[in-house]
């Protein structure tokens, strides 16, 4: 897979949009000046008309590329085709369900601290179920940047999370996916120390595949939380657009 939709692509699109709109805007300005006598003297100079048309076309192109793309993506037929060919609009609130292998890590730790308990990770029957957690996630997406933010809740120590990098990919068979690197910070209630198995700041990453209608992201995640103690966890993550 290759990096999907690089920045230079959208810069090129903006330039072509501006150049394509320029003749139409010049014709429109001349038409307005002919209909409005008060503007005729101001716009009589061809250079003034060209400069005004260039300014307007540049601002329109910038709007379409930087912010107005979401309007285009909502058009009934055209928007759906763009989502299929390029990528879906992921902006909004999502619900994330995580299944972590930390329950296995804890069982290994308990067995190591006990002379009576034995635990074999290669014995499938002895493996505990994955540790499940739920979060609300907010995604903010533009042409140039995507932020995936996990929001704090009442059951986890998460204080805040921020996106380090997000890249979109498209396979030859049309499958779309997202690579995401993040940093998270844990809170300390009333100054209390975090658990020995935890850290105040840690990083992680996820590789997520997007389903066909653009309303679900699913894949695997891993993190370096307490890696120096051999306690870093990994698992499965599934994010669904809220309301589905």
N, C-alpha and C positions, 0 to 999 in steps of 0.2 A: 504494500500500500504506500501511497505517496501523500505528502501533506496536502490537505484539501483547502482550496480557495485561499491562496496567499494574498498578502496585503497589496502587492504590486498589481494584482488582477483588478482590484477595486479602484485603485488609483487610475489605471488605464480606462476603466469603465467611466469614471467621472470625467476624464478628459474628452472621451468620445461623446458623452452626453452633452457636455458644454459646447463642443464644436457642432454637433448635430442640431442643437436648438438655436444656435446663433443666427442662421439665415431666417428662420421662422420668426424669431424675436425682432430682428431688424424690420421685417415686413410688417409685423404687428405694430411696432413703434411708428413707422411711417404712416400706416393707416390711421392710428390714433391722432397723430399730428394733423392729418388732413381733415379729420372730423372735429378736432378741437382747435379752433383758431388761436387760442391763447398759448398753445404749445408749439405752434407752427414756427415761430421765430426762434424758439429755444432749440428745436430739433432740426432746424434747417441745415445745420452743418453735418456732413456725412460722418466726420470723425466723432462728433458728439453722439450721434446715433449708434455708431459702432461700439463706442466705449460703454454706453448704457446697456446695449444688448449683451455685451460681453460680461458685464457685471451681473446682470440678471441671470444669464445662462449659467455662469459659474456658481452663483448662490443656489439655483435650482438643482444643479448637478450635485453639489455638496449635500444638500438636504436629502436628495434621493438616495445617495450612497451612505451617508452617515446616520440618518434617522428615518427618512421617509420610506426606507425599504419595507417597513412593516405594513405600510399602506398597500404597497404593491403586492405583498405576500397574502393579503386578505382578499384580493380580487377573486371572484368565483372560480373561473377556469384557469386563468393565467397564474394565480397564486399557487394552485395545486400543482401545476406543471413545474413551476420553479422549485417547489419543495421536493419534488421527485428528482429533478435534475441536479439541484444544488444541495440545499439542506433545509430542514424544517425550522420554523420559528419556535425556539424553546423557551421564550420569555414566559414567566409566570411562577406559580407556586406548585411544588411537587411534594409527594409523600414518599419518603425513602424507607425501605425495609432492609435492614442489615442482618446477616447471619454470620457471626464471627466464630473462629476456631479457638477463641480465648478460653472456652470451657474445657477444651482439651489441654491447653497450656496449664490451666489451674489444676487439673487432675494429675498431670505429670509432676507439677510442683508439690502437690500434697503427697504423692507416692514417694517422692524423693526425700521428704521430711519424715516419713514413717518407716518403721522397721517391720510393720505387719502388713502394710498395703502394697500390693503389686499391681502394676499397670503396664500393659503391653500395647503400644500404639498400633501394632500390626494385627491386633485382634479386633476385628470389626465389631464383634459383639460387645466388647468392653468400651467402645467409644461413646462418650456422652453426646447428647444432642447439641447442635450449634447454638451459641448464645444469640438471642434475637433482640434487636433494638429497632426503634422507629424514630424518625426525625421528620420535621417539615423542612423543605429545601426551597430556596428562592433562586431562580436563574434569571440573570440579566444578560441579554445578548445583543450585540451590535455587529456590524461588519468587522470591526477591528478588535473587539474584546468580548470575552464571555466570562462572567463571574458566576460560580456555583457556591452558594452559601448555605451551610447547614445551620439551622436556628436552634438556640438553646431550648431545653425542655426541663421538666421537673424531675426526671429520673436519671439523667446523666450529668457528669461534671462539666460538659462542654460549655465554655464561656463564649467563644466566637470561632469562626473559621473563615479563612480567606483563600482565594484562588491564586496559585502561583502561575499556572499555565493550563490552557485548554486548547487542544488541537482537534480538528475534525478530519475524518478520513472517509474515502469512498472506495470500495473494492470494485474489481472489474465486473462482478456479478450484480453490482448496484447496492450491495449492503453498506449501510452507513454506520459509522462508529465514532466514538469520542474518547480521547485520552485526556485524563484530568489529573493534575498534581495540585495538592492542597497543603495548607498548614493550619493546625488547630491549636487552640489554647484552652486549658482547663481552668475552672474557677476554684477558689479556695473559700469555703464557707467560714466566715468569721475568722479568717486568718489561719484556719486549721491546715495542717499538712496534708498533702495528697497521699493516697495509698502508696505503699512501697512499690507496687506493680505499675504505678502510673507516672506520668511526667506532666509538667506544666505546659510545655510546648513540644509538639511533634509534627512530623510530616507524613504524608501518605500519597497514594496514587490509585487510580482506578482505570480500567479499560471497559468501556460500556458500548453495547450495541443498541442501535435505535430500531424500534420495530417499524412496520410498514406504514402505519398511520402517524408516526411521529409523536405518540403519546406515552411511550414507555421506553426507558433505558435500563438495560440489564447487563450485568457482567460480574467481574471480580475486583476486589480491592485489597490493598495491603498497606501496612504502615510500619514506621520505625519506632513506635512507642515502646520505650524500655528495651530497645534492641540490645543494649550492652548487658542486660540480664538474661537475654535469650527469651524475652516475653513478648516480642513483637508479634502482632496478630494479622490474620488475613481472613478473607471470607467472600461471601456473595452479597451483592447489592442489587436492589431492584427499585427503580424510581418510576412512579406513575404520576401523570399530570393530575393535579387535585380536581376532584369533581367527577373522575371516571369511576 
